[in-house]
Amino acid sequence: MNCRSDFAILTDSPDGTAYLDSAATSLTPDCVLEKVNRYYRYYNANIHRGIHNWAEKATVEYEAVRPIVGDFIQMGTTTVKDCEIVFSSGTTHSINLVANSFCADWDSDDQVIISEAEHHANIVPWQQLRDRSGVKLQVVFLDEKGQIDLGHLEDLLKRGTRRSLVATSILPNATGILQDWQQIGQLSKMYDATVLFDGAQSVPRIQTDVSVCDFLVFSGHKIYGPTGVGVLYARQGLLDDAPPYMSGGDMIKTVNFAETTFNIMPWRYEAGTQNIAGVIGLGRAIQWVQEQGIDNITAHEAMISDYAQEALKSVDRVSVFFPDSSKLGLIVFAVDNAQSSDVATLLNAQQVAVRSGYLCAEPILRNRLGRGVIRASFGCYTTTEEIDRLITALQKSLQTL
């Protein structure tokens, strides 16, 4: 792809960093920065409240992002309604919202099923729900190829006595292996389970289809947008009468000292002043992705991932996690007899930026590898030359480790 010129941070950076940490935060194109700047420069006002021109302009721009999101996450005959798009602070906030609102009345007769490859954001909220209400928390394992074991998932679904929620990542940030998410959704629906997909890593890289899930969560800062903003897609009817996760201004219809009447979807779950600039910037980021072509992004990141995996497998003392499985957007590896933080520090000294440690996915890395790792992750701007720089810097680092 030829999009690097859209990123001033890449063209103007004085140190020439090879940025291989896009799974943590993607870079932001200039058009998104300009969109956010226009809000602050020309119509910096609150939404849904004022009747003056700036407030009305801000409200129109903010609300115009819902159909942009809806169009982006639908495929085929699926139509996403504006009322199904809730703006949040990110993936973590969105998952917590589902856990505390949709599952508010769940108890020991209900179960939540997650995979062993989940990010902490899709583990801890369910642990808290379990500790608070007795919900059964089940973990489905991965097979030898890094895919969710569908036979194990079906066994767990069969054990459900009342309600089940399957909450899994489409593209786990600790493996880089794209899951068979459509089959997971279809299998779960066979047992009347509710399906939540964590799309933090997948939504920026593949075409998403919400027809096979009930909830989809993702973050703006991983799809070339601002930090502090995200999306919860919630199928119509699921959250209409659930207790709001947060309460305050703008999520109400009427308030008196005796009682409060809550707003309708989606504003019912958008308490207080939202990240208005962030939402507006997210809308422009999604449009930019559509301009590049999501299929082009998928193909480019698959090529870069294949190139990186083969290159890393050829380096002495380097072990790639699930080396025989294709990856998308990231490669996780370890160096024999070396701490991951030491490797990352030496790479940083050579202007190669990677992530090290447990990647906010400690259970699978402790259980499978017993140690922290290094992760190189990519965006549509990543080049094979940057992968070559990683390999050269890694080989030089190994001389001192």
N, C-alpha and C positions, 0 to 999 in steps of 0.2 A: 504493500500500500504506500501511497505517497501523501501522507498527511502530516509529516513532521513540521512543515512550515506553518501549520495552524497553531503550534505551541511555542510561544515566546520563550518559555522556560528551557526549551531544548535548543532553540536557535540563538538565544542570547546568553546562555549560561556560561560564566567565565571559566568554570573548572572542567567542563566537558564530561560531567558525570554520566555514566551508563546506568540509567535508572531501571533497575530490575526488581522493583517492589510495587508493581501496580496492583497486586492482589490486596495489598494493605490500603493503598489510595492511588487511584489513577491520576494522571496529570489532567489539567483543565485547558481546553482550547481557548484561544483568544476571544472567539465569538461569545463564549459563556461569560468570560470576565467582563466583556463589554455590556452584555445584557444585565448583569448584576450591577455594574457601575451606573447604567442608565436609570435603574430604579433609585439608587441612592442620590444620583445627581439631579434627577428631574421630577420624580413624583414619590418621594420618600414619605409615605403616610401609612396609617393602619388600614386594615381591610374590614369590610362588612359593617362598619360603624359610621363613618363620616359621610356627609352628603356634599362635601366640597370636591372640586375637580381632582385634586391629587388622590384623595381617598378612593374616588370612583375609578380612576385609572389603575391604581394599585389592585383594587378588587377584581377588575376585569382581567388584568394580566395574571393574577394568581389563579382565578377560577378557570382561565383558559388552558391551564396546564393539565387539568383532569382529563379532558378528551385527548390530549397529546399522549398521556400515559396510557389511557385506555386503548388507543389505536396501536400503541407499540407492543402491548402484551397480549393482544388478541390475534387469532389466526383462523382462517377459514370463515365459517359462518358465525363464529362467536362474536357477540357484541358486548363490550364492556360499558356499563352505564357510569355516568359521573358519580352517582351516589355510592358506587362500589369502590371508589378511590379515596382513601384516607391518607392525608399527609402526616408524616411522623418525623422524628429526628433521625431515623435510620432503621436498619434491620433489627437491632436490639430492641428499640422502643416498640416496633411493630409486633415482635414476638411476645413481648411482655404484655402488650395490649390484649392479644388473643388469650394469653394465659389467665389474665386477671378479669377479663370481661366475658368472652365466650365460654370459658371454663369456670366461671365464678361459682356455679352450683354443682360442680363435679365432685364426686366422692369415691369411696373405695370400690364401688361397683363399676367405675370407669377406668380407662387406661389411656396413657399417652405412649406412643411407640416412636423412638428416635433411633438413629443409627450410631454405630461406634465412631463414625468419622465426623461427628458434628462439632461445630464451633461452640465455644462456651456459651455464646448467646442463645444457642438452641439446646442447651443442657440445663443451665442454672435456673431459668424461670420454671422449668418443669419440675426440678428438684424442690423448689420452693412451694410449688403447687402441691406436690406429693406430701411435703412435710406439714403443710397447712390444712389439707383436706383429706389426705389419705389416698389420693389417686395413685393407681399403680403406674410406675414408670418402667417401661420395658425397653431393652436395647437389642436391636437386630444387628447381626454381625455382617462383615464383608466377606466375600469369597476370596479365593487366591488371586483373582484378577482385580480386586479392589471394588467390585460391584456389590451392592446390597444383595444379600442372600434372599431371593424371593421366596424360597421354600420356608426359610426361617420366619420371614415376615408373615407368610400365610398362617404358619402355626400360631404365631402370636395373635393374629387377628381372630383366629378361631376361638382363642381363649377368652375373648372379651365377653363379659356378662351383660353389659348395657351399652355404654357409648365408648367409641374409640377415636382417637386422633392420631394420625400418622404425620409426624413432623420431621422432614428430612431435607438435606441440602441437595440441590440438583447437581452442583459441582463443588465438592468439598474442598476447602482451602488448604487441607493438609495432605491431599492426594493428587488433586488436579485431574481426577478421573470422572468424566461425565457419566452420571448415573442414567439408568433406563427409566427416567422419571415418568414417562407416559405410561409405561407398564406398571410402575409403582402406583400411580394414580388409579389406573383401571382396576388393578387387583384390590386396592383398598376399598374402592367403591362397591366391589362385589360383596363386601362384608359390611356395607353401610357405614364405613368409617369416614370421618372428616379428614381432609388432606390439607396440610400446610407445607408449602415448598419455600425453602430458603433459597432465594435467587440472587443473593449478594454477588456471587462470582459468575453465575450463569447468564443473568439478564444482560450484562454488557457484551456477551460473547455469542449467544445463540438466539434464534427466534423462539420466543416463549409462547405457550398456548395455555391460557388459564381455564380452558374447558375441562381439563383433567384434574383440577384442584379446586378447593374452596377458599383458601387463603394463599397469597403470594406476597413475600416481603423482599424488599431490596433497598439499597442505599444509593444516594446521589453521588457520593464521593468515589464510588467504584465504577460509575458509568460516565466518567468525564465531567461530572458536575460538582457543585459545592459540597462542603462538609456540613454536617448538622441537619441534613434533610433526607427523608426517605419516603417509602410508599408501603402502605398495606392495601393490597387488593382483598376485598372481602365480598364474597358472593352475596347478592342481594337477599336480604331476609335473615342472614345469620347473626347480625349484630344490632338489628333494629330495636330490639327490646332488652338487650343485655345491659347490665349496669356499667356506666362509663368508667374507664380506667382512671382518668383524671377529670377533675371538675373545676369550674371557674367560669370566667367570662367567655362568651361567644358559643358555648356548648349548651346554652339554655334557651328556653322560650320565655318563661316567666319565673320570677323569684319573689317569694315573700318569706317572712320569718317562720311560717308554718311548713312550707314545702316548696319544692322546685319542680318545674316541668322541663324536661330535657329536650334538646333540639333533635331534629331528624338526622338521618345519615346524609352526608358523611361528617357534618359539622359537630355531631354528637361526640365525636372522638378527637376534636381539634380544639382543646381548651386553651384559652389565653391567646396571646399574640404569637402567631406562628412565625417560622423562619421565612418571611415573605420573600426576601431577596433570594433565599436558597431555593424555594419552590420555583420562582421565576427562572432562576439559573438552571434548575433541573429540566424544565421544559425545553430550554434552548439546547441543553446537552443531548437530550433524547432526539431532538430534531437534527442535531449534528451527526449523531450516530446513524440516523435514517438517511442522511445525505451521503454518508460513506457507504452505506449498504451493510446490513447486519450479516448477510451471507459472505460478503467480502471480508468482514472482520473475522468471522468464524474461520474462513479458509486461511487467512494470514496468520492468525494465532495458532492454528493447528500446525502450519508449516514451521513457525518459529519454535513451537514446543517440540516437534519431532527433531528439528535440527539441534536444539539444546540437549534433549535427552540422549541422542546418539553421541554428541560431543562429550557430555559428562560421563557416559558409560565407558569412554575410552581413556579417562584420566585415572591414573594409578591411585589407589587408596580411597577412591570415591565410590560410594554405594547409593544408587538411586532407589527411592522408595517405589515399590511395585514397578520394577524395571521393564517388565514385558507388556505393560499396559500403555495404550496411547494416552497422552495427556492433552489438556486444553488450557492454555493460559498460565501454567505454572509447573515447575519441577521441584520436587523435594528431594534433598540428598544429604548425606552425612560423609564426613571424612574420618577414616580410621585413626584412632589414637589422637584425636584433636577435639577440643571443645568448639561447639558451633559458634559461640560468641567470639572466640579467637580467630576463626576463619573469617567471619564477617568483618571483624576489625581490620584484618590484613587486606581484605578486598576493598574496604572503604578507603584505606590509605592509597589505593591505586585507582580511586574514583569509580569504583563499581559498587552500587548500592543494592544490597539484598536484605532479606529478613532472616533472623536466626532465633533459636529457642524452641518453644513448644507451640508457637503459632496460634495461641488461643484455642488449641485443640489437644490439650494435654493427655486426655485419656487414651486416644488411639496411639499417640507417639510413645507414651510410657509403656503401654501394653504390648505394642508391636516391636518397638525399637529400644525402649528403655533409655532414651536419651533425647536431647534437643537436636534440631536439624537446621539445615540452611535451605531457604526457599528462594529460587529465582522466579519472578513472575513478570508477565509481559502485558503489553497493550498493543493497540493497532499501530502504534508508532515505533515499536521495537524492531530493530534490524538484526540481521545475521552478524553484522560487524560487531554489534554490542555483545552478542553471544561469544564471538571470538575473543573479545576483550575479557569476558568473564573467564574463559578457559585459560587464556594466557596469565591472567592475574592469579587464578587458582593454582596453576602449576608453579608460579613463582612463590606463592604463599606456602606451598607444601615443602619447599626447601628449608623453611624455618620452623615447621611444625613437627 
